Amino acid sequence: MKLVTTFILLFFFSFQTIYGQDTTAHINTAWTNLKTQLQRRTDIVSNLTSILSKSTKVDKEQLNNSKLYSIDLFKYVDTLSYKDSLTISLASNKNNKLTQALARTLATLEDDKKLRSDNQLQGLLMQLEGCENRIALAKRDYNNVCKVYGKTDLLFGSNNEEKAPEVKF
């Protein structure tokens, strides 16, 4: 009888450990992964804007906006200590501003064939592409964790699968 009781207690505690973990811990882990990817992109954008500033064809105002939005997003997510619908929404809005400014900046790159052929720039663009894919996955994972735990007020962005911003020439 003691063996059966011990087995039942062991099973119960194992079940609690695996499935009863703290909701906040899961959301925080997913947020940390998303935050890391957003911050990684800001590093790439900083390097990218440094190279693009050499071009005479890239709009300097858009380039400056990309850099400023990047710094603003980095500082905001780095210091974000409390997550609620307002703070997550603000982080998402800052991310969207950066994405749009960066898309406009990169659209002007089409006119500068010399800079487009720069190996360092190509490497950064490949890093940026990979980072954008990791951000999309981290956003999806974060939003899924929030949905699982019923914290839909903490969703990042208006939907899980954001479309790439349209670039008009």
Buried (B, 14 or more C-beta within 10 A) or exposed (E): EEEEEEEEEEEEEEEEEEEEEEBEEBBBBBBEBBBBBBBBBBEBBBBBBEBBEEBEEBBEEBBBBBBBBBBBBBEBBEEBEEBEEEBBBEBBEBBBBBBBBBBBBBBBBEEBEEBEEBEEBEEBBEBBEEBBEBBBEBBBBBBEBBEEBEBEEBBBBEEBEBEEBEEEE
